[in-house]
Each structure stands twice: as structure tokens, then as C-alpha cells.
Amino acid sequence: MNQRFALPDVGEGLTEAEIVTWKVKPGDTVALNDVLLEIETAKSLVELPSPYAGVVAELLVAEGDTVEVGTDIVVVDDGSGAAAGPADPGPAAEPAGEPAEPAAVAEASPQPAPDGGSGATLVGYGSREVAPRRRGARTTREPAPAPGPAPAPGPAPGAPAAHVLAKPPVRKLARDLGVDLTRAVPTGPGGTVTRADVLALVPAAPAEPPRRVEQHARERHVPIRGIRKATAAAMVESAFSAPHVTVFTTVDATRTMKLVQRLKTDPEFAGIKVSPLLLVAKALLVAVRRNPDINATWDEENQVIVVKNYVNLGIAVATPRGLLVPNVKDADEMTLKDLAVHLNSVAGTAREGRTAPRDLAGGTITISNVGTFGIDTGTPILNPGEAAILAVGKIAQRPWVHKGKIKPRYLATLGLSFDHRMLDGESGSRALADVAAVLEDPARALTWS
């Protein structure tokens, strides 16, 4: 029996996702929970396992397509031998130009069997009860009308296309290519227009819709979606909701650089990447302990400032798909070695695009290491909900007055942006001064503990 698998919400409020890579093709045999494909959400890459065992019958969307949650994406024949029901045109039967209502996520997973046994569940998503549907939502899959003879070409371009049956990805493809769906001769189940039907009207069109559309030789148009779209929304929210103030200081980090070199040869840190960022993170954790108000959240609804007694330390990471800020949970309770291991882990996972949603949520304060790009410093924008963010510039040798003489020293410029609703200039300046003091003399991390 053909089972249709719809794009599920993977647990982060997902409304749509881009199909990045199919791991299977029609005719492949899959076992329960075998990975079917990779999708890109607004935060990371996610692998979707199969809720069925059987043979892949059809891939309903192509790599590069962006589809809504609840849209059928693949058909798997589970070999049950039961007669397959007619294909469901699903949300594509809605009038053109009106967004179709996504099917409930619960439809993505098999429901419990009549005998009391439970159906298959997507790994990592868990089973969920089917919530009552709001009035007007589809509760059953109605069989599509039996296919009739292929209709003649539709009315001239510009005529209403409300009667055209086509799935959302096919409609999007038609819009991208400037194709009038009413001219398409449907060849899909139930008289639906397929991708092939659309492409047949544009002989020169590429087999896949372009992910980066070249509109002109002098311009490149990049779709705003995924991580870039989420980052833009977060930055606008932060910039226009929290009054930012940034303070700066230049620090002599020569002793920090010497300690980094010693740790690299320390047997206790064998196999662990040690960089100045590790000691910057430690310095910020010390500053939070001495200035707890920089580790807080503004609660507008309850009109309180929530000061956190724990530190989930965020690290801004540049990835091929955009900026991610995973965080190290309870970083303030870790030894220096454990902190190094976790910093390397969250950064590496983020660059691979495989950060779990929980690791991107719940951050309390953040470090932005712009020095890795050769930048002296910057005025970072707060992560929404956080009181402060530290920018660390490049650490390089420059002339500096040390013990009354001009000597080459390792210098770095630090910038601390903070929410002026929660912190005044004194509080923010004291916190930044503490970070600088620890980097100038790392032994203070012990004496101030």
C-alpha cells in the first residue's frame, strides 16, 4: 500500500523548509527510520528518517524546492498488499494565488493500529496525540476524482486558474518560470499538473528551478530564506526593541597568548584545540560572576528583569549557510578543559550545519569573535532576550608602553554592547574592565573565583 509522508514540524516551530538532498530514489528499499532526505530549516540542516519500511515509489518534491509543513514529499510502498487509495491532491486543489492550509503534522506519521499496536514514529520527534482540529480543517483524505481523458489546453494566459490542480512546489515552479498553469496539459494522478507538465511549456527551462536566480549580468539575486531569513528577523527585533550601548577597551593580552601556548603542550589538553577564544570565554565567565546583571533578560510582560544564576554561553559561528549562535549550557560550572571541549564541539557542529534546535535556544550571553576575520572590533547587536554581547578583535603584536618602555605586545580591542534598560554605563564598563583584567593577567581567574 502506498504511504504518503508529509513534511513534519521537527520541533522548532517549523512552517517551511528547503529540500537540500535526497538520500533515496524511486525503487530504493528503505527500513524504518532510514534517512530519506536532508532539509534546511531556519536554523540548521536536519535529517528526516522514514516512518515506513518498504520501497520508495515516488519523490514528490525536488532538491531546491521550499515546501510548507504538511506537504506530501515522498510515497513509500509498504508492501502490505492493500489496494492503494487514489492520490490526494491535498492543498494543491486550492485556488491559485491562495495559500493552501497545511495538513496537520500528525498525518506525517502512521497512526496506531486498530489492534492497539503503535505505528512507526519518526526518530527524535516522539509520538504525539492528535490535537483537535480547528473548524474548517481537513480531517479525512477525500479520494480524488477518477482520471479522465486529458483536457484540451486551457484558456488564454491571464484567465482564472482556480480550477487547475497542482501541488504548491509545482505552482512555485510555474511562477518562477513565468508559466501560465491554465496552458498546461495535466498528466498527474487525478488530473493534477506535474513538474514535467510545466517544464514542457518552457523547452529551454532547466530541469530544476535555480536556487540563485541571475536576473542580469550585473546583478545576482539571492532568495532570502533559511538561516539568513531567521537572522535578519532576529537582528531587526533586537535593534528596534533594546536600546544598545557599546563600550570599548584595548587590552594587553601578552600573558594570555603565552598561556595559550603552554596549554597547547600540556598533556592534559592533548588532542584538544586550544585558542585565545577559550581564555576570552573564561574571562567573560569570571566577569559574569562579578557582575551578574550582564547575564539577564528583560521580561516586558511581567515587568521584571530576570537575572540568571547560570550561564549558557553563546558563540557566534560563521557557517556556509549564515550566522548561527549555539550555546554551551552551564558553561560557568565547567573546568577549563571541559569548556575547551564544548566550545570546539558546538562550533564544529554549527559549521557542519547540524546544530540541534536545543543548542540554539536558551543562550544568556554571547561572544562574537570578529578577530578571526582580521577585524579590530565592532559594535555587535544583542541576541534577542540577552543583556550583553562581547566582541573580540584580532590579537596582534603592536607597540605598547610596558613598564615604562615601548615594547611589542599582543594587543586586542574588546567591545561590549549591552541593553541600556538593564545596565547603565557603570555596570557595563565594570564588566568589560573585568574581562580585560583577566586577559591581561589570567591568574585573576583563580584569585577572583
Secondary structure by P-SEA (a helix, b strand, c coil): cbbbbcccccccccccccccccccccccccccccccbbbbcccbbbbbbbcccccccccccccccccccccccccccccccccccccccccccccccccccccccccccccccccccccccccccccccccccccccccccccccccccccccccccccccccccccaaaaaaaaaacccccccccccccccccaaaaaaacccccccccccccccccbbbbbbccaaaaaaaaaaaaaaccbbbbbbbbbcaaaaaaaaaaaaaccccccccccaaaaaaaaaaaaaaacccccccccccccbbbbbcccbbbbbbbccccbbbbbbcccccccaaaaaaaaaaaaaaaaacccccccccccccccccccccccccccccccccccbbbbbcbbbbccccccccccccbbbbbbbbbccccccaaaaaaaaaaaaaaaaccccccccc
